[in-house]
Amino acid sequence: MTDISLVGPDGGEQMLTGPVQMAVLLNTFTPDLYVQYFRDLRDMIAAGQPLTGDAVVGVMARYDTVPATDVAS
């Protein structure tokens, strides 16, 4: 496994791409603006809701977040 560190500004876009088959993410937020976002996704899974693109975008919208529309090449 390769260790990668990623630090970005608030509101900035971050994306990692590559031929990764499995990844483990340890994500920290200061301040904790998006912690509840991940709790909401966890609760959706626990309730048996599928994490479809539309469902996740709906949760993202509650946190003034949108999916990236362009992908770095």
Buried (B, 14 or more C-beta within 10 A) or exposed (E): EEEEEEEEEEEEEEEEEEEEEEEEEEEEEEEEEBEEBEEBBEEBEEEEEEEEEEEBEEBBEEEEEEEEEEEEE
